[in-house]
């Protein structure tokens, strides 16, 4: 059949290919026309949008340019105004400068006139002075002196009255201010006072303990007295032993050692020595703590440890029943407030007051008054010279060399004179002075004797015809030895023997 003919099949194949190609070209052409149309439309849309943007940009540029021109015009106007003000100021300054120059010229002219006038006045004064010297026959200094003498004589009484009135008013004002300061600081500082004695009472729970404390043939009590340096009084007083000593540190050591022995139960010489050493170590620790508490309370932090230890030792020392450490702390507070009121050196006054009785810590062991001992202690440990000068005059043994020394003395007097501060009665005080004077008057050749400085010094006046210089020296030693043997007292007593020979004759 014809469709089985290969040629025919080939022709059909070629015809199919041609028709397919034609159809494909036709479809491709249509698609190309469609894409071209889309691109053309997009180009046209982009052109119109670009034109809109350009128009908008041109409009904004025009507005910006107009605004810039407006700002330029305003700046030019402002610059012109500033320039006008500057021109006016310049003109004003020029006018002022002209006025100053003219004024300067006027001042120079006036100065020249004053100089010439001064020359004329000096010439006239010299001329008058020379004429006055010719008339009075006195030179200028002599005339001035005579003039003042005449004025002085004329108004002498008025000047005396005026000076007396000023002195009285000033003295009254000083006294008034002093009373005001003292009362103010006393009111600001309120401390309690506890009077203490020179003996301690050790209470016993069992009366049989007295026998153990005394020991066989008194060996235990002798060991206690030897180790502690105090006197134990074991009498009929029930349930108590009296510990007697002027040194309160020794009394406290003895009391503590005795307490330890009783708690231990073995009272014998070897144990006594051990417990006494333990008590001494504890007391030393307590003294250091008390000294540190004192310096912290008054606000002084630059003292050596040795001085702080001695301050703590004052906790166990009394003066007429007043605790010396409490007294020193109180004096430091008072001195601080008084110095502050008077605009003086508060630190010097406060430290001088705190350390003014430091010598009492060891005055039973070292010779000299407690002031002298205190001076040596403070110098040894490098305390400021001003502090030593402030503390050394509180008993007027040394002069008041700086203002702070008056403050320390005033604080010491205030603290000691507070009601209740010191328990010593006037009767006991007078009796102690009478006993001192009585001992001195028992010797031959004594004219009179006076106990002064609260019994710390005995002044003995001798008859010069009976006692020579060598005898005065021997007499002072004998009186001191008798006082030591017959009286009990804290610290030391100075015996001062005075021998004076006066020769009087009258010319007729």
FENVENQUI-V792978 format. One record per residue. N is the residue number from 0. RES is the residue in one small letter. PHI is phi in whole degrees, 0 to 359 (999 if undefined). D_FIRST is the distance of its C-alpha to the first C-alpha in Angstrom with 2 decimals. Layout:
n=(N;N)
res=(RES;RES)
phi=(PHI;PHI)
d_first=(D_FIRST;D_FIRST)
This chain:
n=(0;1;2;3;4;5;6;7;8;9;10;11;12;13;14;15;16;17;18;19;20;21;22;23;24;25;26;27;28;29;30;31;32;33;34;35;36;37;38;39;40;41;42;43;44;45;46;47;48;49;50;51;52;53;54;55;56;57;58;59;60;61;62;63;64;65;66;67;68;69;70;71;72;73;74;75;76;77;78;79;80;81;82;83;84;85;86;87;88;89;90;91;92;93;94;95;96;97;98;99;100;101;102;103;104;105;106;107;108;109;110;111;112;113;114;115;116;117;118;119;120;121;122;123;124;125;126;127;128;129;130;131;132;133;134;135;136;137;138;139;140;141;142;143;144;145;146;147;148;149;150;151;152;153;154;155;156;157;158;159;160;161;162;163;164;165;166;167;168;169;170;171;172;173;174;175;176;177;178;179;180;181;182;183;184;185;186;187;188;189;190;191;192;193;194;195;196;197;198;199;200;201;202;203;204;205;206;207;208;209;210;211;212;213;214;215;216;217;218;219;220;221;222;223;224;225;226;227;228;229;230;231;232;233;234;235;236;237;238;239;240;241;242;243;244;245;246;247;248;249;250;251;252;253;254;255;256;257;258;259;260;261;262;263;264;265;266;267;268;269;270;271;272;273;274;275;276;277;278;279;280;281;282;283;284;285;286;287;288;289;290;291;292;293;294;295;296;297;298;299;300;301;302;303;304;305;306;307;308;309;310;311;312;313;314;315;316;317;318;319;320;321;322;323;324;325;326;327;328;329;330;331;332;333;334;335;336;337;338;339;340;341;342;343;344;345;346;347;348;349;350;351;352;353;354;355;356;357;358;359;360;361;362;363;364;365;366;367;368;369;370;371;372;373;374;375;376;377;378;379;380;381;382;383;384;385;386;387;388;389;390;391;392;393;394;395;396;397;398;399;400;401;402;403;404;405;406;407;408;409;410;411;412;413;414;415;416;417;418;419;420;421;422;423;424;425;426;427;428;429;430;431;432;433;434;435;436;437;438;439;440;441;442;443;444;445;446;447;448;449;450;451;452;453;454;455;456;457;458;459;460;461;462;463;464;465;466;467;468;469;470;471;472;473;474;475;476;477;478;479;480;481;482;483;484;485;486;487;488;489;490;491;492;493;494;495;496;497;498;499;500;501;502;503;504;505;506;507)
res=(x;x;x;x;x;x;x;x;x;x;x;x;x;x;x;x;x;x;x;x;x;x;x;x;x;x;x;x;x;x;x;x;x;x;x;x;x;x;x;x;x;x;x;x;x;x;x;x;x;x;x;x;x;x;x;x;x;x;x;x;x;x;x;x;x;x;x;x;x;x;x;x;x;x;x;x;x;x;x;x;x;x;x;x;x;x;x;x;x;x;x;x;x;x;x;x;x;x;x;x;x;x;x;x;x;x;x;x;x;x;x;x;x;x;x;x;x;x;x;x;x;x;x;x;x;x;x;x;x;x;x;x;x;x;x;x;x;x;x;x;x;x;x;x;x;x;x;x;x;x;x;x;x;x;x;x;x;x;x;x;x;x;x;x;x;x;x;x;x;x;x;x;x;x;x;x;x;x;x;x;x;x;x;x;x;x;x;x;x;x;x;x;x;x;x;x;x;x;x;x;x;x;x;x;x;x;x;x;x;x;x;x;x;x;x;x;x;x;x;x;x;x;x;x;x;x;x;x;x;x;x;x;x;x;x;x;x;x;x;x;x;x;x;x;x;x;x;x;x;x;x;x;x;x;x;x;x;x;x;x;x;x;x;x;x;x;x;x;x;x;x;x;x;x;x;x;x;x;x;x;x;x;x;x;x;x;x;x;x;x;x;x;x;x;x;x;x;x;x;x;x;x;x;x;x;x;x;x;x;x;x;x;x;x;x;x;x;x;x;x;x;x;x;x;x;x;x;x;x;x;x;x;x;x;x;x;x;x;x;x;x;x;x;x;x;x;x;x;x;x;x;x;x;x;x;x;x;x;x;x;x;x;x;x;x;x;x;x;x;x;x;x;x;x;x;x;x;x;x;x;x;x;x;x;x;x;x;x;x;x;x;x;x;x;x;x;x;x;x;x;x;x;x;x;x;x;x;x;x;x;x;x;x;x;x;x;x;x;x;x;x;x;x;x;x;x;x;x;x;x;x;x;x;x;x;x;x;x;x;x;x;x;x;x;x;x;x;x;x;x;x;x;x;x;x;x;x;x;x;x;x;x;x;x;x;x;x;x;x;x;x;x;x;x;x;x;x;x;x;x;x;x;x;x;x;x;x;x;x;x;x;x;x;x;x;x;x;x;x;x;x;x;x;x;x;x;x;x)
phi=(999;287;279;264;282;293;293;298;295;293;296;297;296;295;295;297;297;294;297;298;298;296;299;296;296;295;296;297;295;298;298;296;297;293;295;298;294;298;297;298;295;296;295;296;296;294;297;294;292;296;297;297;298;297;296;295;295;298;295;296;297;296;295;297;296;294;294;296;296;296;298;298;297;295;295;297;295;294;298;294;293;300;299;296;296;299;297;295;297;299;297;295;297;298;294;297;301;297;295;297;296;295;296;299;297;294;297;299;295;297;296;298;295;296;298;295;293;297;299;295;297;299;296;293;294;298;294;295;298;295;294;295;297;294;288;270;61;230;279;296;295;293;295;297;296;294;297;294;296;296;297;297;296;293;248;300;297;296;295;297;297;295;296;297;296;297;296;296;299;295;296;296;293;295;298;298;294;297;298;298;295;297;295;295;291;292;289;290;247;241;234;279;235;234;280;233;254;263;232;238;253;258;275;254;283;227;295;291;294;300;295;294;293;290;78;293;57;78;291;293;292;293;294;297;295;292;284;259;77;239;249;262;254;252;236;280;299;289;66;205;235;266;254;244;186;286;268;292;294;296;300;292;298;297;297;291;296;296;297;295;296;294;293;288;90;256;258;207;306;294;291;300;300;296;290;295;296;299;296;298;296;294;295;299;295;297;298;296;295;295;296;295;299;296;292;291;295;270;82;242;235;242;266;295;297;296;289;298;297;294;300;297;296;294;298;261;248;238;227;55;86;267;296;291;293;298;298;293;297;297;298;297;296;298;298;300;289;295;297;295;295;265;59;259;285;294;295;295;296;294;290;299;290;297;258;292;250;299;293;291;294;226;289;282;254;237;286;109;290;294;290;296;297;299;301;296;297;293;293;298;260;71;286;306;298;297;294;296;292;286;269;284;257;288;248;61;287;234;292;281;273;225;302;295;293;295;296;297;297;295;295;297;294;297;294;287;266;300;301;91;290;235;269;300;275;294;295;296;297;294;295;295;294;296;295;298;294;295;299;293;286;288;275;285;82;271;275;196;215;225;269;231;54;57;84;273;221;239;257;243;258;251;279;297;288;262;241;271;297;294;296;295;297;295;296;299;293;294;296;299;295;291;297;297;278;254;245;247;201;276;71;218;242;270;259;242;267;242;237;226;248;241;247;235;215;245;266;248)
d_first=(0.00;3.79;5.57;5.39;6.94;10.61;12.10;10.41;11.53;14.84;15.31;14.82;17.23;19.68;19.58;20.33;23.09;24.56;24.60;26.19;28.70;29.61;30.08;32.17;34.28;34.91;36.05;38.15;39.75;40.72;42.22;44.11;45.53;46.63;48.38;50.02;51.35;52.78;54.41;55.83;57.29;58.80;60.31;61.82;63.24;64.68;66.31;67.94;69.18;70.53;72.38;73.89;75.01;76.45;78.36;79.69;80.71;82.46;84.30;85.41;86.50;88.55;90.18;90.93;92.38;94.54;95.78;96.57;98.53;100.41;101.36;102.42;104.67;106.22;106.81;108.43;110.65;111.60;112.34;114.53;116.48;116.95;118.09;120.61;121.97;122.30;124.13;126.52;127.13;127.79;130.30;131.94;132.18;133.71;136.29;137.07;137.40;139.83;141.79;141.89;143.13;145.79;146.72;146.90;149.23;151.33;151.47;152.55;155.27;156.41;156.39;158.56;160.92;161.05;161.78;164.60;165.89;165.77;167.73;170.30;170.53;170.93;173.65;175.41;175.11;176.48;179.26;180.12;179.95;182.30;184.68;184.50;185.29;188.27;189.53;188.96;189.37;186.23;182.90;179.55;179.00;182.60;182.34;179.08;180.63;183.73;181.62;179.67;182.91;184.30;181.14;181.23;184.89;184.38;181.42;182.27;182.82;179.68;177.63;179.08;178.32;174.79;174.16;175.58;173.46;170.31;171.15;171.82;168.65;166.61;168.22;167.61;163.99;163.49;165.13;163.08;159.85;160.86;161.62;158.35;156.36;158.22;157.83;154.17;153.31;155.40;153.51;150.14;150.98;151.94;152.33;154.06;157.15;158.13;161.57;161.95;164.98;166.09;166.02;163.25;163.69;161.75;161.45;161.80;160.28;162.90;166.55;166.59;164.33;167.34;168.84;165.66;165.38;169.02;168.62;171.26;174.23;172.02;169.65;166.47;167.75;169.17;165.77;164.11;166.62;166.33;162.53;162.12;165.25;166.25;169.07;168.36;170.96;171.09;173.75;174.43;171.62;169.54;165.91;165.87;166.52;167.29;165.71;167.81;166.95;166.72;163.43;160.80;158.23;160.54;161.18;157.46;156.91;159.81;158.50;154.99;156.28;158.56;155.69;153.57;156.44;157.00;153.30;153.25;156.41;157.74;160.56;162.01;162.72;159.56;157.36;159.24;158.45;154.74;154.48;156.39;153.89;150.99;152.69;153.21;149.52;148.51;151.02;149.71;146.20;147.47;149.34;146.18;144.25;147.01;147.20;143.44;143.58;146.41;144.69;141.45;143.36;145.01;141.95;143.28;140.85;142.24;145.22;145.60;145.26;148.92;150.09;147.71;149.26;152.76;151.70;150.58;153.97;155.59;153.95;156.66;159.47;161.58;164.04;166.54;164.04;161.12;158.07;157.92;154.11;153.66;156.37;154.58;151.23;152.96;154.71;151.36;149.88;153.01;153.13;149.47;150.04;153.34;151.91;148.91;151.26;153.29;150.26;151.37;149.33;148.11;146.91;150.24;152.26;150.07;150.10;153.84;154.54;152.37;154.14;157.67;158.98;156.91;160.18;161.22;158.56;160.74;164.20;165.72;164.59;165.16;168.31;168.47;167.67;164.18;163.60;164.48;162.37;159.46;159.80;159.66;156.63;154.63;155.53;154.62;151.09;150.46;150.60;150.85;154.35;154.00;153.48;156.64;158.64;157.37;158.47;161.75;163.84;163.29;166.85;168.26;169.09;167.17;166.89;164.07;162.27;159.01;158.25;156.16;159.28;160.87;157.74;157.87;161.60;161.02;158.17;160.33;163.16;160.86;159.27;162.62;164.35;161.76;163.35;162.74;161.51;164.65;166.79;169.97;172.84;175.47;178.15;176.44;175.76;179.41;180.61;178.54;179.96;183.51;183.17;182.08;185.01;187.43;186.51;187.11;190.48;191.83;192.31;195.45;195.47;192.72;193.30;190.25;186.69;183.58;180.27;177.43;173.62;173.31;175.41;173.45;176.38;180.15;182.38;185.92;188.73;191.68;195.26;195.24;198.90;198.13;194.63;193.85;190.39;190.12;191.34;188.63;185.93;187.47;187.90;184.19;183.25;185.76;184.58;180.91;181.77;183.66;180.79;178.39;180.68;181.59;178.59;174.93;172.54;168.97;168.40;171.54;174.70;175.98;179.78;181.10;184.84;186.28;189.62;190.95;194.27;195.52;198.60;200.02;203.12;204.45;206.07;209.05)
